[in-house]
Amino acid sequence: MKFNKLVLCLLLVVGLLSCSKESNEKTVIDEEGNQQTIDISANKKSVGDSANDMLSQEDFNSIIFEIFYVSGLEPTNATINNFQTFLENRINKPGGVQIELKEIASPAQDVYSIEDIRSMEDDIRTAYNTDEKIAVFGIFLDGEYSENTEDGSVLGVAYRNTSFVIFEETIQSFSNQPLAPSTSVLETTVLNHEFGHLLGLVNAGTGMVNDHQDVAHGRHCTTEDCLMYWTAETGEGLLNMLSGGSIPSLDEQCTADLQANGGKL
């Protein structure tokens, strides 16, 4: 009886270890059309953990963005061009910045939690870190965020070290309001802001040269017209922030932080 119990315990331990291992592995098709199993644990860490990897060229010479969007909710060409410029001005990737857009059918949900989005990413993501290229996942979704409140409609969230979500349907609902900024301006602001979090701002993987964290609002900047000010994440706050209709830039303090962590000078 004791022997049987020991065998059962060993089987359970092996099973648990196998499940743990499988959760960090995925079979993908490489650029040459070959099937391979890769370790994806490096792309499943906390926000800001890969800040230096994205900013510097020390470990990764290039970067790829695999951005999915629900049919009918593709980001505008202007938004992608603006994002490309933002990246080229901030990160050291002499091997290039690559952005791939991929259309998907609607998951047919009215509301999404971060758990829902993580699960979706695990199903559809194909681009992961390689020896010289770091990979980032993004998705433009229909529906709304489960953490929305009466006071704020969240437009985007960075939720893993190389992952973010943009609630595109919510963005479009705000851009359609009278006198509101264009969809491209709203999209660009939210996209740049969320990637700013992946770059470790503010004080979230990229250290501060000078203290400028708005602790009351988490990992955000104290400067009201800075891209990393907290109101850039909610529709209501962003409309007030963009009263002039222009896309906010990083202030000097956020820029200095990125440069100190390997970003472009």
Order of alpha helices (4+ residues) and beta strands (2+ residues): alpha-beta-beta-alpha-beta-alpha-beta-beta-alpha-beta-beta-beta-beta-alpha-alpha-alpha-alpha
